Amino acid sequence: MKNRIDLKFQELKELNKKAMIAFVTSGYPDINTTEDIILKIASSGSDIIELGIPYSDPIADGPIIQTASAKALKNGIKIDDIMGMVSNVRKKTEVPLVYMTYFGNVYKYGVERFMKSSKEVGTDGVIIPDLPVEERGEIVKVASQYGVHIIPLVAPTSENRIKSIVKEASGFIYCVSTNGVTGMRSKLAGNLEEYISLVSKYTEVPKCIGFGVSNAEMAKNIKSYCDGVIIGSAIMKIIEEETDKEKMLNKVGKFVYSIKEVL
C-alpha cells in the first residue's frame, strides 16, 4: 500500500492545490480532546496533520507549543496513549498523520518498536528535529522497512548542507522559514523563494514551509513557490485561549478552513 502522504501530494498536484498541514500537541488539553481536534481539522480541510509528541526539552518549539507540551507531560501523557489515540482516529479518517518528536523519545521507546507501532496504528511519517543528518541513516533504514517516512527539516543554510539533508528524503521536506524556534510571526523572511528554489535543485520531494506562518494572508503569499504550508502555533493558541470545548473546535475548524481556502 502506498504511503498516504505520497497519495495526498499526488492528488493535490493533479488538482493544482497546495497542502494545508496543521500541527497539534498530543495530549493537550487532554488526549480525548486531541482526538476531537484531529477529526475537526481533518473535516475542515487539513490535508496532513502533524501530532506533536511532548518532550521535556523541545529545542525547536516556540513558547505556545512548549507550554502545551509541558502541560501534557504534567498530565502524564505517554507515547502509548498517543499510539492508542491514533489507532482510534484511523477508524474515522484516512488523513495522513505525522509524528513530530525528539530523538530522546524515539530512543527511549526503542527505534524499531517506535516505527513498528507507528505503522501498526496508521502513522505515515515522523519528523525528528534534533536528529543530525550524520546519524539519520540507521533510523531511515528501520522506518522504511515499515513504510514510514522520515521527514527532514531544512533551514536556510549552506548549499552543501541543504544538499546532504535532502538527499534520500521522502514524504515531504519541512522547510523552516527562519532559523530559530516555531511560533507566530508577523512576517516571514524576504528571500524564501530563493531558498526554496535552492532546496528544489536537489530534490523532487514536495517542499512545505513552516515556522511562523500564522494566517491566510501569509499562506497566500508563499503558496506559489512551495507545495504546502505548515501551521502550528496559531492553531495551538486558539486551543489554549478558548476554554469552551465546542467553541474551541469551531474556531479551530474555521481557522483551518480559512487557510485551506487560499491554498
MARTOR-670873 format. One line per field, with one value per residue (C-alpha): x, y, z; residue in one letter; residue number from 1. Coordinates in nm, 4 decimals, padded with zeros to 6 digits, always signed. Example, Ala and Ser with C-alpha at 12.3 -4.5 7.8 and 13.67 -1.06 7.14 Angstrom:
2
x <- +01.2300:+01.3670 $
y <- -00.4500:-00.1060 $
z <- +00.7800:+00.7140 $
residu <- A:S $
num <- 1:2 $
***
This chain:
263
x <- +00.0000:+00.1313:+00.2021:-00.0913:+00.1431:+00.2550:-00.1033:-00.2111:+00.0586:-00.0183:-00.3870:-00.3130:-00.0781:-00.3471:-00.5911:-00.3254:-00.3669:-00.1229:-00.1188:-00.2553:-00.0581:-00.1840:+00.0080:-00.1415:+00.0243:-00.0934:-00.2477:-00.3256:-00.5568:-00.6178:-00.5907:-00.9643:-00.9809:-00.6762:-00.8731:-01.1681:-00.9358:-00.7767:-01.1168:-01.2330:-00.9315:-00.9387:-01.3027:-01.2217:-00.9698:-00.6344:-00.4500:-00.1911:-00.1845:+00.1298:+00.0984:+00.3497:+00.4691:+00.5561:+00.9185:+01.0851:+01.3405:+01.1721:+01.4506:+01.2683:+00.9362:+00.8270:+00.6573:+00.2985:+00.3851:+00.6344:+00.3635:+00.1181:+00.3850:+00.4745:+00.1073:+00.0540:+00.3612:+00.2383:-00.0910:+00.1149:+00.0838:+00.2745:+00.3701:+00.1460:-00.1517:-00.0801:-00.0433:-00.3808:-00.5421:-00.4088:-00.5467:-00.8923:-00.8570:-00.7733:-01.1190:-01.2715:-01.0408:-00.7715:-00.5999:-00.2195:-00.0682:+00.2868:+00.4528:+00.6734:+00.9005:+01.2554:+01.5179:+01.5168:+01.1561:+01.2229:+01.5411:+01.3784:+01.0791:+01.3127:+01.3663:+01.2345:+00.9400:+00.8534:+00.8474:+00.6620:+00.3962:+00.3671:+00.2968:+00.0511:-00.1630:-00.1583:+00.1031:+00.2641:+00.5733:+00.7967:+00.9748:+01.2710:+01.4051:+01.7132:+01.8253:+02.1588:+02.1883:+02.5051:+02.3059:+01.9938:+02.0894:+02.0018:+01.6643:+01.5690:+01.6556:+01.4304:+01.1468:+01.1488:+01.1120:+00.7747:+00.6793:+00.7139:+00.8714:+01.1411:+01.0716:+01.3788:+01.3844:+01.5937:+01.6738:+01.8332:+02.1954:+02.4845:+02.4093:+02.6193:+02.4330:+02.0952:+02.2103:+02.3113:+01.9937:+01.7501:+01.9423:+01.7217:+01.4415:+01.0872:+00.7339:+00.7980:+01.0688:+00.9898:+01.1409:+01.1975:+01.1202:+01.3727:+01.6407:+01.5126:+01.2060:+00.8453:+00.5931:+00.3657:+00.5386:+00.4071:+00.6165:+00.8485:+01.1999:+01.2143:+01.4342:+01.2083:+01.1608:+01.5352:+01.5814:+01.3019:+01.4381:+01.7794:+01.6168:+01.4304:+01.7621:+01.8457:+01.5128:+01.1809:+01.0159:+00.7394:+00.8575:+00.6421:+00.7099:+00.6669:+00.7813:+00.5941:+00.3096:+00.0136:-00.2705:-00.4354:-00.2689:+00.0794:-00.0154:-00.1464:+00.1750:+00.4065:+00.1971:+00.3315:+00.6777:+00.6091:+00.3936:+00.2365:+00.2158:+00.2588:+00.0749:+00.1089:+00.1363:-00.1635:-00.3802:-00.2412:-00.3104:-00.6829:-00.6843:-00.5091:-00.7304:-01.0789:-01.1913:-01.5316:-01.4610:-01.7341:-01.6422:-01.2740:-01.3398:-01.5477:-01.2833:-01.0066:-01.2195:-01.2913:-00.9260:-00.8086:-01.0782:-00.9648:-00.6112:-00.7221:-00.9385:-00.6408:-00.4315 $
y <- +00.0000:+00.3446:+00.5870:+00.8265:+01.1290:+01.0391:+00.9790:+01.3146:+01.5150:+01.3310:+01.4202:+01.7869:+01.8156:+01.6882:+01.9453:+02.2212:+02.2834:+02.3175:+02.1197:+02.2646:+02.0918:+02.1500:+02.0795:+01.9892:+01.8863:+01.5384:+01.5210:+01.8926:+01.9829:+01.6039:+01.3028:+01.2737:+01.6384:+01.5855:+01.3173:+01.5548:+01.8308:+01.5960:+01.4926:+01.8550:+01.9841:+01.6867:+01.7622:+02.1354:+02.0796:+01.9934:+01.7676:+01.6318:+01.6531:+01.6691:+01.5323:+01.6638:+01.4026:+01.6043:+01.6064:+01.7608:+01.9634:+02.0747:+02.2805:+02.3639:+02.4673:+02.8205:+02.9261:+02.8319:+02.4725:+02.4379:+02.5326:+02.2816:+02.0058:+02.0804:+02.0615:+01.7346:+01.5827:+01.7050:+01.5238:+01.2052:+01.1622:+00.8580:+00.7573:+00.4502:+00.6784:+00.8697:+00.5489:+00.4322:+00.7640:+00.7450:+00.3931:+00.5337:+00.8226:+00.5770:+00.4175:+00.7528:+00.9232:+00.8472:+01.1864:+01.1420:+01.1648:+01.2555:+01.2450:+01.5388:+01.4324:+01.4389:+01.1697:+01.1133:+00.9929:+00.7577:+00.6238:+00.5563:+00.3850:+00.1831:+00.2828:-00.0413:-00.0565:+00.3086:+00.2649:-00.0658:+00.0786:+00.3903:+00.1739:-00.0502:+00.2387:+00.4177:+00.6936:+00.7810:+00.9808:+01.1038:+01.4376:+01.4403:+01.7999:+01.7138:+01.4163:+01.5086:+01.4195:+01.2224:+00.9872:+00.9595:+00.6538:+00.3836:+00.5374:+00.5893:+00.2240:+00.0974:+00.3387:+00.2463:-00.1219:-00.0243:+00.2176:+00.5224:+00.8406:+01.0218:+01.3840:+01.6082:+01.9673:+02.2003:+02.5608:+02.8415:+02.7266:+02.6468:+02.4800:+02.1743:+02.1294:+02.1544:+01.9028:+01.6466:+01.6986:+01.6431:+01.3507:+01.0385:+01.2388:+01.1049:+01.2233:+01.5953:+01.8414:+02.0603:+02.3914:+02.6123:+02.9733:+03.1258:+02.9973:+02.9743:+02.8188:+02.7753:+03.0448:+03.3078:+03.5846:+03.9000:+03.8432:+03.5832:+03.6163:+03.8006:+03.5544:+03.2486:+03.1983:+03.1823:+02.9396:+02.7057:+02.7004:+02.6053:+02.3124:+02.2179:+02.1987:+01.8853:+01.7079:+01.6400:+01.5656:+01.8189:+02.1233:+02.2680:+02.5894:+02.6090:+02.8094:+03.1377:+03.1052:+03.2257:+03.3415:+03.3012:+03.6124:+03.4751:+03.1348:+03.3008:+03.4997:+03.1968:+02.9292:+02.9939:+02.8628:+02.5718:+02.2571:+02.3187:+02.5355:+02.4139:+02.5927:+02.5030:+02.7851:+02.9772:+02.6641:+02.5882:+02.9478:+02.9011:+02.5723:+02.7397:+03.0501:+02.9036:+02.7101:+02.6050:+02.2848:+02.3232:+02.6866:+02.5926:+02.3145:+02.5517:+02.8235:+02.5777:+02.4372:+02.7843:+02.8839:+02.5699:+02.6228:+02.9853:+02.8647:+02.5783:+02.8157:+03.0246:+02.7182 $
z <- +00.0000:-00.0929:+00.1872:+00.2493:+00.2334:-00.1206:-00.2310:-00.0854:-00.2640:-00.5879:-00.5533:-00.4700:-00.7668:-01.0031:-00.8590:-00.8702:-00.4968:-00.2096:+00.1145:+00.4370:+00.7149:+01.0688:+01.3893:+01.7272:+02.0534:+02.1532:+02.4984:+02.5286:+02.6933:+02.7181:+02.4883:+02.4117:+02.3106:+02.0852:+01.9019:+01.8562:+01.7312:+01.4742:+01.3390:+01.3303:+01.1386:+00.9029:+00.8152:+00.7839:+00.5052:+00.6614:+00.4146:+00.6586:+01.0383:+01.2486:+01.6002:+01.8473:+02.0956:+02.4098:+02.5186:+02.8233:+02.6241:+02.3000:+02.1421:+01.8172:+01.9715:+02.0478:+02.3752:+02.2827:+02.1868:+02.4742:+02.7243:+02.5743:+02.5831:+02.9438:+03.0487:+02.8604:+03.0304:+03.3677:+03.2963:+03.2485:+02.8712:+02.7374:+02.3835:+02.4139:+02.4906:+02.1694:+01.9667:+02.1033:+02.0161:+01.6580:+01.6308:+01.7222:+01.4772:+01.1989:+01.2350:+01.1390:+00.8876:+00.6310:+00.6707:+00.6570:+01.0075:+01.1007:+01.4433:+01.5390:+01.8207:+01.9510:+01.9281:+02.3072:+02.2856:+01.9939:+02.1516:+02.4889:+02.3294:+02.1035:+01.7393:+01.5903:+01.8306:+01.7623:+01.3823:+01.4025:+01.6351:+01.4178:+01.1157:+01.3031:+01.4307:+01.0950:+01.1206:+00.7864:+00.8785:+01.1600:+01.1997:+01.4414:+01.4568:+01.6632:+01.4538:+01.2918:+00.9238:+01.0063:+01.2325:+01.0207:+00.8148:+01.0648:+01.1548:+00.7899:+00.7252:+01.0059:+00.9203:+00.5514:+00.6396:+00.7887:+00.5117:+00.7401:+00.6002:+00.7986:+00.7062:+00.7222:+00.8467:+00.6383:+00.7330:+00.5301:+00.5420:+00.3061:-00.0257:+00.0639:+00.3914:+00.2187:-00.0414:+00.2242:+00.4322:+00.1429:-00.0039:+00.0029:+00.1692:+00.1453:+00.2259:+00.2172:+00.3149:+00.6157:+00.5071:+00.8086:+00.7118:+00.9527:+01.1837:+01.5394:+01.7004:+01.5908:+01.6713:+01.5259:+01.3312:+01.1704:+00.8586:+00.7077:+00.5678:+00.2368:+00.0467:+00.0877:-00.2853:-00.3467:-00.0569:-00.1723:-00.5275:-00.3859:-00.1993:-00.5211:-00.7051:-00.5028:-00.4576:-00.6281:-00.2923:-00.2033:-00.0082:+00.2707:+00.4608:+00.8378:+01.1446:+01.1636:+00.9123:+01.1153:+00.8894:+00.5486:+00.4083:+00.4767:+00.3354:+00.0182:-00.0263:-00.0178:-00.1886:-00.5386:-00.4571:-00.2211:-00.2134:+00.1247:+00.4336:+00.7938:+01.0750:+01.4418:+01.6947:+01.5565:+01.5992:+01.9456:+02.0525:+01.9770:+02.1720:+02.4659:+02.4776:+02.4284:+02.7364:+02.5958:+02.4013:+02.1360:+02.0700:+02.0525:+01.7989:+01.5851:+01.5952:+01.5049:+01.2214:+01.0804:+01.1034:+00.9186:+00.6555:+00.6014:+00.5268:+00.3050:+00.1022:-00.0136:-00.0975 $
residu <- M:K:N:R:I:D:L:K:F:Q:E:L:K:E:L:N:K:K:A:M:I:A:F:V:T:S:G:Y:P:D:I:N:T:T:E:D:I:I:L:K:I:A:S:S:G:S:D:I:I:E:L:G:I:P:Y:S:D:P:I:A:D:G:P:I:I:Q:T:A:S:A:K:A:L:K:N:G:I:K:I:D:D:I:M:G:M:V:S:N:V:R:K:K:T:E:V:P:L:V:Y:M:T:Y:F:G:N:V:Y:K:Y:G:V:E:R:F:M:K:S:S:K:E:V:G:T:D:G:V:I:I:P:D:L:P:V:E:E:R:G:E:I:V:K:V:A:S:Q:Y:G:V:H:I:I:P:L:V:A:P:T:S:E:N:R:I:K:S:I:V:K:E:A:S:G:F:I:Y:C:V:S:T:N:G:V:T:G:M:R:S:K:L:A:G:N:L:E:E:Y:I:S:L:V:S:K:Y:T:E:V:P:K:C:I:G:F:G:V:S:N:A:E:M:A:K:N:I:K:S:Y:C:D:G:V:I:I:G:S:A:I:M:K:I:I:E:E:E:T:D:K:E:K:M:L:N:K:V:G:K:F:V:Y:S:I:K:E:V:L $
num <- 1:2:3:4:5:6:7:8:9:10:11:12:13:14:15:16:17:18:19:20:21:22:23:24:25:26:27:28:29:30:31:32:33:34:35:36:37:38:39:40:41:42:43:44:45:46:47:48:49:50:51:52:53:54:55:56:57:58:59:60:61:62:63:64:65:66:67:68:69:70:71:72:73:74:75:76:77:78:79:80:81:82:83:84:85:86:87:88:89:90:91:92:93:94:95:96:97:98:99:100:101:102:103:104:105:106:107:108:109:110:111:112:113:114:115:116:117:118:119:120:121:122:123:124:125:126:127:128:129:130:131:132:133:134:135:136:137:138:139:140:141:142:143:144:145:146:147:148:149:150:151:152:153:154:155:156:157:158:159:160:161:162:163:164:165:166:167:168:169:170:171:172:173:174:175:176:177:178:179:180:181:182:183:184:185:186:187:188:189:190:191:192:193:194:195:196:197:198:199:200:201:202:203:204:205:206:207:208:209:210:211:212:213:214:215:216:217:218:219:220:221:222:223:224:225:226:227:228:229:230:231:232:233:234:235:236:237:238:239:240:241:242:243:244:245:246:247:248:249:250:251:252:253:254:255:256:257:258:259:260:261:262:263 $
***
